[in-house]
Amino acid sequence: MRADVQEAVAQALGAGVRAARRLGGGSINDAFAVTLHDHREIFVKTNADADRRMFPTEARGLTWLAEAHATRVPRVLAVSDDSPPAPPFLALEFIASAAPARDFDERLGRTLAALHASGADGFGLDHDNFIGSLPQTNAACPSWAEFYATRRLEPQLRLAVDRRAAPTSWTRMGDALMQRLPELVGPAEPPARLHGDLWSGNLHVDDAGHPCLLDPAVYGGHREMDLAMLSLFGNPSDRFTRAYAEAFPLADGADDRVTLCQLYPLLVHVNLFGGHYVGSAEQAMARYASRGPADHARAPRADRQRRRRPPAHRPRCGAARAGPRRDRRRQRTVRAARPPDGVRNGQVRHDGGVRIAFWRPRHLEPAQGRRADRAHGGRPDVGAVPHRSGSRPGARDGHRGRRAGIRGADRPGDRWRAARHGAAPAGLLSQ
């Protein structure tokens, strides 16, 4: 731990730091188990680059959760202010960990239901705070749909596009989704007291084996947000689900709204970490942007197909281009084995704008075909492959034919290989 942080903690708690042990698990802040000279053991988190409002707002959030008397949260001991000289830190009571009790899942379901049922003054909060290191606006709104659109989805979408972490098409998709939110969010419910960042890493097992909530991003909102995030970055058991439902039953259609509620934490992770979260967020958004939840299971695949479709000015493979490149594409020459009856070796035909030069190895060529070649100058026409004199039949020529995908072009699967390596598909040979 840095010396200036130790000095600030000692000044705030009235006892110097005797030892500090770094703790793992955090991806944004530095965490330490600290022993003071008066033998108290505390937990300290710090981040020299953090917004100076981050730790004070987290302390207020922990106090707000504790006021519900529903579940255990760590007690705030000291926190830095937002003045520049002081290093940012947050000191909490140290809660040792133990193995979960046998009724841990049921207890978590009941305590979380009690926390949500304790309610909030409205959809929002009397101050803004942070989720991770990102600012989170909590200005109150009269309805959950409006709050979720304007205070949650829209800021994260705008940030992702501005940072170029997401394509600009997200703006249009997000607008379509937010227009449909009133019909998607389900029946109206009173605002619940939310943890706001409830994933498995913020769910602690205390020294008694009971649940304890850490690192909140609190606000008054829809209780399905906490449940959806817990299932996004965790695996709640059936016992937890039953215990919560017994204490505070969910409204009809809650299962269809899980992905909708997961969209906000996915967007947050897009802006924090990027990576595969971009694809997950896009799929979640596309599911609700233009169709109902039950109708949109195949929408992301359709969207990908539209993106892969070549633009109108770009012809498909084999089509002729307009302008100077037209003749060059139409004069493309491919070689095909096994000329049909009546076609001599090396003869050229045109089919659909493609120049086809038929070719057969000389050791497979009938005598009359050889005489015909000699009558035309002793070699096939342009585009055909001349026989390599002195090569062993079936060895060099055969290897070359197999490698180019020419020989056996009428076998199953060889049509694709012949087309890929520049040979004419077998269907053209019979035309």
PESULCOR-V639237 format. One line per field, one symbol per residue. phi: phi as a letter, one per 30 degrees, with the letter a starting at -180 (. if undefined). burial: 1 if it has 16 or more other C-alpha atoms within 10 Angstrom, else 0. Layout:
phi: ???
burial: ???
This chain:
phi: .ddddeddddddciaddcabcdccjdcbcccbccccdcidcbcbbbadcddddddeddddddddddddhcbdbdddcabdccdeddddabcbddcdcbddddceddddddddddddddibdldkadadbbciccdbdbedbdbdddddddccdedddddddddidbdddddddddddddceedcdjddbddcdcdjbdcddccccddcicdbcbhdbdacadddddddddddcabddddddddddddaedddidddcdddddddddddddddbiiddddddddddddcdbbdedccdcdedddddddddddddcddejddddjdddddddcdcbcbdhedeicddidcbcbhiccccdbbeddcddeddddddddcjiaddejdcddddjddeicdddddddddicdidcdejdddddddcjddeddddcc
burial: 10001101110000111001000000001111111100001111111001011111111111011101011111011111100000111111111000011001111111111111111101111001111111111111101111111111111111111000110001101101110111011100011111111111011111001111111111111111111111110001001111110001000000001111111111111111010011001111111111001001001100000000000000000001100000001100111111100001111100001111111111000000110010000011101111100000000010001001111110000110111001111100100
